[in-house]
Amino acid sequence: PLCSNNNPYASFGATLARDEEQNLWSTPHDVTHTEADDDRVLYNMIVGRSQLDKDSEEWQKLNYDIYTLRQTRKEVRSRWKHILEDLGFQKEADSLLSVTKLSIVSDSQNMGKARDILLKLSEETNIFPTSWELSERYLFVVDRLIALDAADEFFKLASVVYPKRGSVERVDGKRVPAT
């Protein structure tokens, strides 16, 4: 059976390539696929574009918006992966960034800390673009980092690698503009 032409894994690479083309965070045909808000937004834009005349101004605008959203998502994921790899998670980075319906919170008591760290990342680093709405999937990633006792190190490295322009520094516990 492994050598037959009925191998269900034969098109696996092609399927992954199609998923990357759609640029959804998770594999959409997978039963564990999480349809997060940002996935729905992108999907609805793709469907809307397919219903428009390719030469229309609306199609061109929507095509540009889709491209921009895809690039932004790739950039954010790339930033997270870069930091994870710098922390020594070269082999684990992709799995740490993977979020599906089966993803669970490692410890519900850590959820508050995970939210705080994610918010702190958004406010005090440039790991997310300024227009980025915080995605729940990164809450799962931070939760995993807490379980690995690497969340604080992740934040410290993100602060160094992606510093916020015009950010604030803490001096004697007080927030002051960066010099």
C-alpha positions in Angstrom: 0.0 0.0 0.0 2.9 2.4 0.6 4.0 2.1 -3.0 0.6 2.3 -4.6 -0.6 5.3 -6.5 -3.4 5.7 -3.9 -1.0 7.2 -1.4 -3.0 9.9 0.5 0.2 11.8 1.2 1.4 12.1 -2.4 -0.1 15.6 -2.8 0.9 16.8 0.6 3.5 19.2 -0.6 1.2 20.6 -3.3 -1.5 21.1 -0.6 0.9 23.0 1.6 1.8 25.2 -1.3 -1.8 26.0 -2.0 -2.4 26.8 1.7 0.6 29.2 1.6 -0.8 30.8 -1.5 -4.0 31.4 0.4 -1.7 32.5 3.3 -4.1 31.2 6.0 -2.4 30.6 9.3 -3.6 27.1 9.6 -4.2 24.4 7.0 -7.9 25.1 5.9 -8.7 21.6 4.8 -7.5 20.2 8.1 -10.3 19.3 10.5 -8.4 21.0 13.3 -8.3 24.3 11.3 -9.0 27.4 13.4 -10.9 30.0 11.6 -9.7 33.0 13.5 -10.9 36.5 12.8 -7.9 37.4 10.7 -8.4 34.2 8.6 -12.0 35.1 8.0 -11.1 38.7 6.9 -8.6 37.4 4.4 -10.9 34.7 3.2 -13.8 37.1 2.7 -11.5 39.5 0.8 -10.4 36.6 -1.5 -14.0 35.5 -2.1 -15.1 39.1 -2.8 -12.2 39.7 -5.2 -13.2 36.5 -7.1 -16.7 37.9 -7.7 -15.4 41.1 -9.3 -14.4 41.9 -12.9 -10.6 41.6 -13.0 -10.2 44.9 -14.8 -12.3 46.9 -12.4 -11.0 49.4 -9.9 -12.6 47.6 -7.0 -10.8 44.3 -8.0 -7.5 46.1 -8.1 -8.1 47.8 -4.7 -9.1 44.5 -3.1 -6.1 42.7 -4.7 -3.8 45.3 -3.2 -5.5 45.0 0.2 -5.1 41.2 0.0 -1.4 41.4 -0.9 -0.8 44.0 1.9 -2.5 41.8 4.5 -0.6 38.7 3.4 2.7 40.5 3.5 2.0 42.0 6.9 1.1 38.6 8.3 4.2 37.0 6.8 6.3 39.8 8.3 4.9 39.4 11.8 5.3 35.6 11.7 8.9 36.1 10.4 9.7 38.4 13.3 8.4 35.9 15.8 10.2 33.1 14.1 13.4 35.1 14.1 13.2 35.7 17.9 12.4 32.1 18.6 15.4 30.9 16.6 17.6 33.4 18.3 16.4 32.0 21.6 17.6 28.5 20.5 14.3 27.2 19.2 15.5 26.6 15.6 13.8 23.2 15.2 10.8 24.1 17.2 9.9 27.6 15.9 7.4 26.5 13.3 5.6 24.2 15.7 5.6 26.9 18.4 3.9 29.2 15.9 1.4 26.7 14.8 -2.1 27.2 16.2 -5.2 25.0 15.4 -8.5 24.1 17.0 -6.7 21.4 19.0 -4.3 24.0 20.5 -4.9 24.3 24.2 -3.7 26.6 26.9 -1.0 24.8 28.9 -2.2 26.3 32.2 -5.3 28.5 32.6 -3.5 30.3 35.4 -1.0 31.6 32.9 -3.5 33.2 30.6 -3.5 36.5 32.5 0.3 36.6 32.3 0.2 35.6 28.6 -2.2 38.5 27.9 0.0 40.9 29.8 3.1 39.9 27.9 1.4 40.0 24.5 0.0 43.5 25.3 3.5 44.6 26.5 5.0 43.2 23.3 2.5 45.3 21.3 3.0 48.5 23.3 6.8 48.4 23.9 8.2 46.7 20.8 7.8 46.9 17.1 7.2 43.2 16.6 3.6 44.0 15.4 2.8 46.9 13.0 1.1 49.8 14.6 -2.2 49.0 12.8 -2.1 45.4 13.9 -5.0 44.0 16.0 -3.7 41.5 18.5 -4.4 38.0 17.3 -5.5 35.3 19.7 -3.1 32.9 18.0 -0.1 34.8 19.5 -1.7 34.4 22.9 -1.3 30.7 22.4 2.4 31.2 21.4 3.1 33.3 24.5 1.4 30.7 26.6 3.7 28.1 25.2 6.7 30.3 25.9 5.5 30.7 29.5 5.3 26.9 29.8 8.9 26.7 28.4 10.0 29.4 30.9 11.1 31.5 27.9 8.5 34.3 27.7 10.5 36.9 29.6 13.6 36.2 27.5 11.4 36.4 24.3 10.2 39.8 25.4 13.7 41.1 26.3 15.1 39.9 22.9 12.1 41.4 21.0 12.7 44.7 22.8 16.3 44.7 21.6 15.7 43.4 18.0 12.4 45.3 17.4 12.5 48.4 19.6 9.6 50.7 19.5 10.5 54.1 17.9 9.8 56.8 20.4 9.2 54.1 23.0 9.4 54.7 26.7 12.0 53.5 29.1 11.6 52.6 32.7 13.7 54.7 35.1 13.3 53.9 38.8 9.9 52.3 38.0 8.6 55.4 36.1 7.9 55.6 32.4 9.9 58.3 30.6 10.3 59.0 26.9 13.3 57.3 25.4 16.3 59.4 24.6 
